[in-house]
Amino acid sequence: MLMHKVKNPHRYNKTEEVCTISFDDCGYIEVPAGFLYKKRFLDKYEILYVTKGGLYFRLDNREIVLPKNSLIILPPYKTMEGFRQSSHATGFYYVNFTTDNPACFGVHSGAVETDHSPEIVGTLEKLVRQKSDLLLPDFINDALLLTLLGEINRTTASSGRAEIASRLRQYIEQNIAGSLTADTISGALQYNRDYLCRIVKKQFGVSLRDYIIRCRLDLAKKLLITSNYPVQEIASMVGYSDSNLFTKFFSYHTGQSPQSYRYSNV
């Protein structure tokens, strides 16, 4: 088990939080076509990386498809069960570990990532080889686990963030008339709330709240200029059932009322 001390960010609080992570098990499995995951309960974090074929399973009520060259980190305390047999021979790595603070070690569970680097496969191969060496101290595998998590984060950082940001933008555009909060969006996209907010900040340069405001304003401006919809209807189309609240919102952010903005841009 490895321990990591995290200093309290508050200036006058000198306490330190100790986070731990521990490698448990790993292996490589090859199965013929027709493989179906048996139902089991996950009591640890599990990394799955598919090298050929594909895996099809439910994590609680969520159906997950894991094709070749894709990876996922499964969180503990979930039920896993196959929902479809594999159509081809399948090979995959698995790594089990425990941690009391996943964010501290860059563990982001639940997202399917694809097109990983050769370094990740190389580290997985090394873990499997080292597991059977009884002469190696435990911390060697713990350290290699940290290396693996770092490689996963590095290789998925740019492409993964861009894909998630694209999905988030599409979700907001499709649901702009409804209630949009960090909780509702993270629940719909099945990502951790804080992780999603960090991605928005990195990709768009603003908080999730400010990005939602930007999308509502952009659509409202477009509708005011290009359509003949009354202000009350536009308010509803961008998520405001009360047109007076919409007018206050629009005026606060633009310095003009919706009517003034429409007439000044004719």
ZIURBEL-V887667 format. One record per residue. SS is DSSP state (2 for helix, 1 for strand, 0 for the rest). NEAR is the number of other C-alpha atoms within 10 Angstrom. D_FIRST is the distance of its C-alpha to the first C-alpha in whole Angstrom. Layout:
BEGIN
ss: (SS SS)
near: (NEAR NEAR)
d_first: (D_FIRST D_FIRST)
END
This chain:
BEGIN
ss: (0 1 1 1 1 1 1 0 0 0 0 0 0 0 0 1 1 1 1 1 1 1 1 1 1 1 1 1 1 1 1 0 0 0 0 0 0 0 0 1 1 1 0 0 1 1 1 1 1 1 1 1 0 1 1 1 1 1 1 0 0 1 1 1 1 1 1 0 0 1 1 1 1 1 0 0 0 1 1 1 1 1 0 0 0 0 0 0 0 1 1 1 1 1 1 1 1 1 1 0 0 2 2 2 2 0 0 0 0 0 0 0 1 1 0 0 0 2 2 2 2 2 2 2 2 2 2 2 2 2 2 0 0 0 0 0 0 2 2 2 2 2 2 2 2 2 2 2 2 2 2 2 2 2 2 2 2 2 2 2 2 2 2 2 2 2 2 2 2 2 2 2 2 2 0 0 0 0 0 0 0 2 2 2 2 2 2 2 2 0 0 0 2 2 2 2 2 2 2 2 2 2 2 2 0 0 0 2 2 2 2 2 2 2 2 2 2 2 2 2 2 2 2 2 2 2 0 0 0 0 2 2 2 2 2 2 2 0 0 0 0 0 2 2 2 2 2 2 2 2 2 2 2 2 0 0 0 2 2 2 2 2 2 2 0 0)
near: (16 17 12 14 12 12 13 12 10 8 7 7 9 10 12 12 12 14 17 17 21 20 24 18 14 21 15 16 12 15 14 13 14 13 19 17 17 11 14 12 14 16 14 17 21 21 19 20 29 24 19 16 20 23 27 18 22 18 19 12 11 10 14 17 14 19 19 18 18 20 24 21 22 22 19 16 12 17 15 20 19 19 17 16 15 19 13 15 14 21 18 21 19 19 21 21 19 18 19 12 14 16 13 15 16 13 19 18 19 17 17 17 20 19 12 17 14 10 14 18 17 11 17 22 15 13 22 18 12 16 17 9 9 8 7 11 9 15 13 16 22 19 16 17 22 19 15 20 19 15 18 22 15 14 17 17 12 13 14 18 17 16 13 18 19 13 13 20 16 12 15 20 15 10 15 20 17 14 12 17 14 16 13 12 20 17 12 11 15 14 18 17 16 13 12 22 17 16 22 23 15 15 14 13 12 16 15 21 13 14 17 19 17 14 16 21 17 12 15 19 19 11 18 21 16 11 11 11 12 12 19 15 14 23 24 16 18 23 17 21 16 12 16 13 12 22 18 14 18 21 16 11 12 12 12 15 16 24 13 12 17 19 10 10 10 8)
d_first: (0 4 7 10 13 16 20 22 25 28 30 30 27 25 22 18 16 12 10 7 6 4 7 9 13 15 19 23 25 29 32 35 37 38 34 33 30 30 29 25 23 20 17 14 15 16 18 21 23 27 28 32 33 32 30 32 30 30 27 29 32 31 32 30 32 29 32 31 29 27 24 22 19 20 19 18 20 23 26 26 29 31 35 36 36 36 39 38 35 32 29 25 21 19 15 13 10 9 9 11 13 14 17 14 13 16 16 20 20 24 25 27 27 29 30 27 27 26 23 21 23 22 19 19 21 18 15 18 19 16 15 17 17 16 16 14 10 7 6 10 9 6 9 12 11 11 14 15 15 17 20 20 21 23 25 26 26 30 31 29 30 34 34 32 35 38 37 37 40 41 40 42 45 45 45 46 49 46 44 41 38 34 33 36 35 31 32 35 33 30 27 25 28 26 25 29 30 28 30 33 33 32 35 38 37 38 36 36 39 41 40 42 45 45 46 48 50 50 52 54 56 56 58 60 61 62 62 65 63 63 61 60 59 57 55 54 53 51 49 52 54 56 58 58 54 54 57 55 52 54 56 53 51 54 57 59 60 60 64 64 61 63 67 65 64 67)
END
